[in-house]
């Protein structure tokens, strides 16, 4: 019985590390860009077309239009901190969910990254008001 249990545990561990080993990493620069409200760095990771949901705006935008919308947002919401709470992914994509703390309140951030020509690019970005009352 111990041998069977050991084999099952070994298979589960090797399968989970195989799956997680293939997922796209979330570049640290993206996290730092959110922390600083730095749209210039963030735009380096935007795909040519981005699905952007930001407060009352939700649509597919070109990279240039998305940059403008994000600049307006960060101008109105001075950032204090950004922390990724959860991340995951599969083969050619990854996602992250985090909390963006600003002087005007907290926001829940979700983004989806897919690899295009060996470069991780944000294809979907959602920034929603966080009404949970969580401060961290």
Secondary structure, 3 states (H helix, E strand, C coil): CHHHHHHHHHHHHHHHHHHHHHCCCCCHHHHHHHHHCCHHHHHCCEEEEEEEEECCEEEEEEHHHHHHHHHHHHHHCCEEEEEEEEEEEECCEEEEEEEEEECCEEEEEEEEEEEECCEEEEEEEEEEECCCCCCC
